[in-house]
Amino acid sequence: MLSAFVLADGRLRQIQVETAADLAQPQVVWVDLVDPTDAERDFVQGVFRVELPEDEDLEDIEESARCYVDHAGVHINSYFLHQDSDGADNVTVAFHLNRGRLLTMRQEELAVFRLFRLRARVQHGFVSTAEDILLSIYAISVEYDADVLEGIYTALERVSQGVLKRSDEISDEKMGETLALIAQQEDVNGKVRLDLMDTRRALSFLLRSRVMNREQESDLREILRDLESLNNHTGFLFEKINFLMDAMMGLINLAQNKIIKIFSIASVVFLPPTMIASIYGMNFDLMPELQWKVGYPFAIALMVISGIAPYWFFKRKGWL
């Protein structure tokens, strides 16, 4: 999908693109490509005389390939967090600052870009140049990461309440669900941390490239400070996740120990009755109980007493 935007009355407006002249007009400040076809890719490359990366190039993690400056302008390939029903992932977005225009290309529609378009349409003076658009997208990305981290913390707090305050009510099924939830939050937290680290690298490159004016550089440094605080928060969440994981494993071990304890008690309780039953099951001719009228009830009572006696003894000693 190909979209083009112009600035009108201090707001970002999308225009319809049918010809090369529509795309090449000076008022166009942002061209956005989402999962473009080969025809759309060739069309944009022909209009702006710039080479757009292929899909495999977007995944290149070498710093020299992700951030560089050439005759066509500034090029940045940066990670952005993408969440859906299947979980979270890092999607690479290609940015090209080309003669006062910003070209972006990605394979997925992202919440960050939807939120940016909404703000740029309704807020007067939200952006005024292509550089403003680039910085605003990164600023909203940091806000989005902060919201995701807040969601992770809220989810972990619910787990904490279940693990630490109602541990006796946790069933085996609930333990499995809790472990899966903790693992999912750990994965999302790791994806956010990677996104923050890559964003910091991209913004540091922009700062070094000297393509921003003084006010934009000030905004850029403010974003970097926010990044640092969020990066520290991801470390705190990793520690909380590890604590909850250890607590859950401890509860699982306690549950297993209870089961082993039950079997141990059962083996001790039934050992004496089993021995007595084995003796009377030998059918010796010289056993007087065989001709005794109350021999069978006597053997049954003896087995019951021999089973109760060890349990009572262990209970009195406090071993159970």
C-alpha positions in Angstrom: 0.0 0.0 0.0 1.3 3.4 -1.0 0.3 6.6 0.9 1.4 10.2 0.4 0.9 13.1 2.8 1.2 16.8 2.6 1.1 19.6 5.2 -2.0 21.8 4.9 -2.9 24.4 7.5 -0.4 22.9 10.0 -1.9 19.5 9.7 -0.9 16.3 7.9 -3.3 15.4 5.0 -3.3 12.3 2.8 -3.5 12.8 -0.9 -4.5 10.5 -3.7 -1.6 9.3 -5.8 -2.4 8.2 -9.4 0.6 9.6 -11.4 4.2 10.4 -10.8 3.4 14.1 -10.8 1.1 13.6 -7.8 3.9 12.0 -5.9 6.7 14.4 -7.0 4.9 17.6 -6.1 6.9 19.7 -3.6 4.2 19.7 -1.0 4.6 16.0 -0.4 6.6 15.6 2.9 5.9 11.9 3.6 5.6 8.8 1.5 4.6 5.7 3.4 4.9 2.1 2.0 3.3 -0.8 3.8 4.1 -4.2 2.4 4.6 -2.7 -1.1 4.2 -4.6 -4.3 7.1 -4.7 -6.8 5.2 -2.1 -8.9 4.8 0.3 -6.0 8.4 -0.1 -5.1 9.6 0.6 -8.6 7.2 3.5 -8.9 8.6 5.3 -5.8 12.2 4.5 -6.8 11.7 6.0 -10.2 10.1 9.2 -8.9 12.7 10.0 -6.2 15.8 8.3 -7.7 16.4 6.4 -4.5 17.0 2.7 -4.0 14.6 1.1 -1.5 15.8 -2.0 0.4 14.6 -5.4 -0.3 12.8 -7.5 2.3 16.0 -9.3 3.3 17.9 -6.1 3.5 15.5 -4.8 6.2 16.6 -7.6 8.5 20.3 -6.8 8.2 21.5 -6.0 11.7 25.0 -4.7 10.9 25.2 -1.1 12.1 26.9 0.0 8.9 23.9 -1.3 6.9 21.2 0.0 9.2 22.3 3.6 9.5 24.2 5.5 6.8 24.3 8.7 4.8 24.9 8.8 1.0 24.2 11.1 -1.9 20.5 10.3 -1.7 20.2 11.4 1.9 19.9 9.7 5.4 19.0 6.0 5.6 17.9 4.3 8.8 16.6 0.8 9.3 15.1 0.6 12.8 13.0 -1.8 14.9 9.5 -1.0 16.0 7.4 -3.1 18.4 4.4 -4.9 16.8 1.8 -6.7 18.9 -1.1 -8.9 17.8 -3.0 -11.9 19.1 0.0 -14.2 18.5 2.3 -12.1 20.7 4.9 -9.5 20.1 7.6 -9.1 17.5 10.1 -6.5 16.2 9.3 -5.2 12.7 12.0 -3.3 10.8 11.1 0.1 9.3 13.2 1.7 6.7 13.5 5.5 6.8 14.9 7.7 4.0 15.3 11.5 4.4 15.5 12.7 0.8 15.5 16.4 0.0 12.9 17.5 2.5 10.8 14.3 2.2 10.6 11.3 4.4 10.1 7.9 2.8 9.2 5.0 5.1 8.7 1.3 4.2 7.7 -1.7 6.4 6.0 -5.0 6.0 3.4 -4.6 8.7 1.0 -1.9 9.7 2.1 -0.7 13.2 0.2 0.9 16.0 2.9 3.6 16.3 2.2 4.9 12.8 -1.6 4.8 13.2 -1.2 6.9 16.4 1.1 9.3 14.6 -1.2 9.8 11.7 -4.1 10.5 14.1 -2.2 13.1 16.0 -0.8 14.8 12.9 -4.3 15.1 11.5 -5.9 16.6 14.5 -3.2 18.6 16.2 -2.3 21.9 14.5 1.5 22.4 14.2 2.3 18.9 15.4 4.8 18.5 12.6 6.2 21.0 10.1 9.0 19.2 8.3 10.1 15.7 7.3 12.6 15.7 10.1 9.7 16.6 12.5 7.8 13.6 11.2 10.8 11.3 11.8 11.3 12.5 15.4 7.6 12.4 16.2 7.4 8.8 15.0 10.3 7.9 17.3 8.8 9.8 20.2 5.5 8.0 19.8 7.3 4.7 19.6 8.9 5.4 23.0 5.5 6.3 24.4 4.1 3.0 23.0 6.9 1.0 24.6 6.2 2.7 27.9 2.6 1.7 27.6 3.6 -1.9 26.8 5.9 -2.0 29.9 3.1 -0.7 32.0 0.9 -3.5 30.7 3.6 -6.0 31.6 3.9 -4.7 35.1 0.1 -4.8 35.6 0.1 -8.4 34.4 2.9 -9.4 36.7 1.2 -7.7 39.6 -1.9 -10.0 39.0 0.4 -13.0 39.0 2.0 -11.8 42.2 -1.3 -11.6 44.0 -2.1 -15.2 42.9 1.3 -16.6 43.8 2.0 -14.8 47.0 -1.4 -14.4 48.6 -3.5 -17.4 47.4 -0.8 -20.1 46.9 -2.9 -22.8 48.6 -5.7 -22.3 46.0 -3.5 -22.7 42.9 -4.3 -25.9 41.0 -2.0 -27.7 38.7 -3.8 -26.2 35.7 -3.5 -22.7 37.2 0.2 -23.2 37.8 0.7 -24.1 34.1 -1.3 -21.0 33.0 0.7 -18.8 35.3 4.0 -20.1 34.1 2.9 -19.5 30.5 1.8 -16.0 31.3 5.2 -15.2 33.0 7.1 -16.6 30.0 4.9 -14.5 27.6 5.6 -11.3 29.6 9.3 -12.1 29.6 9.3 -12.5 25.8 7.5 -9.1 25.4 9.8 -7.4 27.8 12.8 -8.7 25.8 11.3 -7.4 22.6 10.7 -4.0 24.1 14.3 -3.9 25.4 15.6 -4.7 21.9 13.4 -2.0 20.4 14.6 0.6 22.9 18.3 -0.3 22.3 17.8 -0.1 18.5 16.0 3.2 18.8 18.8 4.6 20.9 21.3 3.6 18.2 19.2 5.2 15.5 18.7 8.5 17.4 22.4 8.6 18.3 23.2 8.3 14.6 20.8 11.1 13.8 22.5 13.3 16.4 25.9 12.6 14.9 24.7 13.1 11.3 23.9 16.8 12.0 20.7 16.8 9.9 18.5 18.3 12.6 18.3 21.9 13.7 19.0 23.0 17.2 15.4 22.7 18.4 15.0 19.2 16.9 18.3 18.1 18.5 17.0 19.3 21.9 13.8 17.1 21.3 16.0 14.3 20.2 18.1 14.4 23.5 14.9 14.4 25.5 13.8 11.2 23.7 17.1 9.7 24.5 16.7 10.5 28.2 13.3 8.8 28.2 14.8 5.8 26.5 17.4 5.5 29.2 14.8 5.5 32.0 12.6 2.9 30.1 15.7 0.7 29.6 16.3 0.7 33.3 12.7 -0.2 33.9 13.0 -3.3 31.6 15.8 -4.4 33.9 13.5 -4.1 36.9 10.8 -6.1 35.1 13.3 -8.9 34.3 14.2 -9.1 38.0 10.5 -9.3 38.9 9.9 -12.0 36.3 12.8 -14.1 37.6 11.4 -13.7 41.2 8.0 -14.8 40.1 9.4 -17.7 38.1 11.4 -18.9 41.1 8.3 -18.5 43.4 6.2 -20.6 41.0 8.9 -23.3 40.8 9.0 -23.3 44.6 5.2 -23.8 44.7 5.5 -26.6 42.1 8.2 -28.3 44.2 6.0 -28.0 47.4 3.1 -29.6 45.5 5.3 -32.4 44.4 6.6 -32.9 47.9 3.1 -33.2 49.2 2.4 -36.0 46.7 5.6 -37.8 47.7 4.7 -37.3 51.3 1.3 -39.0 50.8 2.9 -42.0 49.1 5.5 -42.2 51.9 2.8 -42.2 54.6 0.8 -44.7 52.7 3.8 -47.1 52.3 4.5 -46.8 56.1 0.9 -47.3 57.1 0.3 -50.3 54.9 3.5 -52.1 55.5 2.6 -53.7 58.9 -0.9 -54.8 57.8 0.7 -56.3 54.7 3.2 -58.2 56.8 0.4 -59.6 59.1 -1.8 -60.5 56.1 1.2 -62.3 54.5 1.7 -64.3 57.7 -1.9 -65.4 57.9 -2.0 -66.1 54.2 0.7 -68.9 54.5 -1.9 -71.4 55.7 0.4 -73.3 58.1 -1.2 -76.3 59.8 0.3 -75.5 63.2 -1.1 -72.0 63.4 -3.7 -72.1 66.2 -5.6 -69.1 64.8 -6.7 -71.3 61.9 -9.0 -73.4 64.1 -9.9 -70.4 66.3 -13.4 -69.1 65.7 -12.4 -65.5 66.1 -9.1 -66.0 64.3 -10.2 -64.2 61.1 -11.6 -61.1 63.0 -8.5 -61.1 65.2 -6.3 -60.9 62.1 -8.3 -58.1 60.6 -8.3 -56.1 63.8 -4.5 -56.7 64.2 -4.0 -55.3 60.7 -6.1 -52.2 61.4 -4.2 -51.6 64.7 -0.8 -52.1 63.0 -1.8 -49.5 60.4 -3.1 -46.9 62.8 -0.3 -47.3 65.3 2.6 -45.9 63.1 0.4 -43.0 61.9 -0.5 -42.1 65.5 3.1 -42.3 66.5 4.4 -40.1 63.7 1.6 -37.6 64.3 2.4 -37.4 68.0 6.1 -36.8 67.3 5.1 -34.0 64.9 6.7 -35.7 61.9 3.5 -35.4 59.8 
